[in-house]
Amino acid sequence: MARPLYMDAVITPHRSLSERGFIVLIAIVTLANCASAAVFIAMGATFVPIFLGVDLLAVFVAFMVSFQAAKRIERVQVTSRDIRVTHETPRWSRLVWESPTAFTKVAVETDEERTVELKLSLSGREVSVAAALSPGERAVFARALQDAIREARSERI
């Protein structure tokens, strides 16, 4: 029998640059590098355009790595029986944490009214969750997680 989910949260990292923005940015960097290369070739510095090409390639690779990292999500699931935290990408899924709901504690670390870190703990073990969220979002998530755990525990009573 499938247990009801009291929480099934998917946390994705925020990226401020869309794919269209990326294309525009690469086009601008390419145009700027081509203009600079033309000036340097006219001055007789023939090796500078090679380095400008390497620069363009480095920017492109950095953004590709960033876009791949944006596809990794963190899933937090709460049932009456257990709490599971998994990290997932389109290719794989890895269980990071699993513990009984009845004994798992939620620890919230704050600094000047900002939620710095959110952890699940049990018997000396702990795992940080919701690191991709802003401090305000993390505080809201912490309250929702605590409420879900409270509801899940009440089912068992």
N, C-alpha and C positions, 0 to 999 in steps of 0.2 A: 504494500500500500504506500503510495506516494505521500510524503508529509507536506503540509502546506508551508510555503515560504513566507516568513514574516518580513524578510528583506532579501532582495536580489538586486544589489547595487552594482552598477558598472561605472568604474571611474576611469576616465580617459584623460590623458595629458592635454593641456590647452596649447594650441599653436595659433599664433596671431597672423601668420602668412598663409593665405589660401594658395591653391595650385595656380590660379590665374595671377595672383600677386607674384608668385615665384617666377612665372614666365616673363612677366613685365620686368622684374628685377634682373633676371639673367639677360634679357634683351638690353637693358640700360648698361649693365656691366660690360657686355660684349661690345656695344657701341663705343663706350668710353675707352675700353682697351684697344679697339681698332683705331680710334682717333689718336690715342697716345702712341700706338705702334707706328702709325704713319708719320707722326712727328719725329720719333726716334730714328726711323729708317731714313728720313730726309736729312737728319743730322749725322748719319753715318754709324749709328749705334745699332748694328744688325742683330746683336744677341738679346736686346731688351724685349723685342716682340715674343721671343721664346718664353721669357719669364712672365710676360703678361698672359700668355696662353696657359702656363702652369697655374697662374693666379686664378684665371677663369675656371680651370678644371678643379682647383681646390674649393672654390665657392660652390660649384655644382655638386661635388661629392659631399661637402658638409651639409648641404640642404637635403640631399638624398638620405643621408644617415639620420637627419632630424625627422624626415617624413616617415622613415621606417620605425623610429622610436615612437612616433605618434600613434602607430597602429597597435602598440602594446597596451592592453587594458588590465585593470585590476578588478576582479569580481569578488564581492563580499556577499555571502549567502548565510542567512540565519533561519534554521528550522527549530522545532522543539527539541530535537535530538542533538544537533551540532551546529558549529559555526565553521564555515570554510572560506578560505581566502585563496584565490587562484590568480596567477598571472597568465594572460592569454595573448596570443598573436593569431593571425590568420592561419599559421602553419602548426602551432603547438599550443598546448595548455599544460601548466605545471602547478600542482597543488603546493601552496606555500605554508598553509596553516590549516589544521583541523583540530577542534577541541569540543568537548561537551558544552552545550549551552548553559547547563546548570552551574558550572564551576568557572566559566571564563569571565574575567574581569576586563572592563574597559578603563584604561588609564589615559587621562587627558592632561598633557603638560601645557601650561599657559605661561606667557611672559607679557606682563603689562596688558592684560585683557585680550591678548591674541593667542589663539590656539596654535602652539608651535608644533606639537606632535601628538598623534593619536596611536595608542598601542592596545593590542589584545594581549592578555597575559594569563598564564595558567602554570602553577607549580614551578615557578622560577624561569619558565620560558616566556618569551614575548616576541611579538612581531609588530612592526610599524605598518599602519594602514593609512590610506588616503593621503599619501605624501604629495601626489600630483595636484591636490586641491589648494586653494588659497587659504590663509588662516580663517577667514570668515566662513568660507564653504566647509572647512574642516570642522569648525564648531557646530554648524548645522548638521553635518553628517554624524558627528559624535552623539548629538542628542537623538537623532533618528536611530542610530545603532543601539543606543542604550534603551530606547523605547521598544525596539524590535526584540531585543533580548528579554526585556521585562515581559512583553506579551508572550513570547515563546516559553518562558519559564512558568507563566501562569497556566498554560495549557497542561503542563505536567502535574500540577497540583491536584 
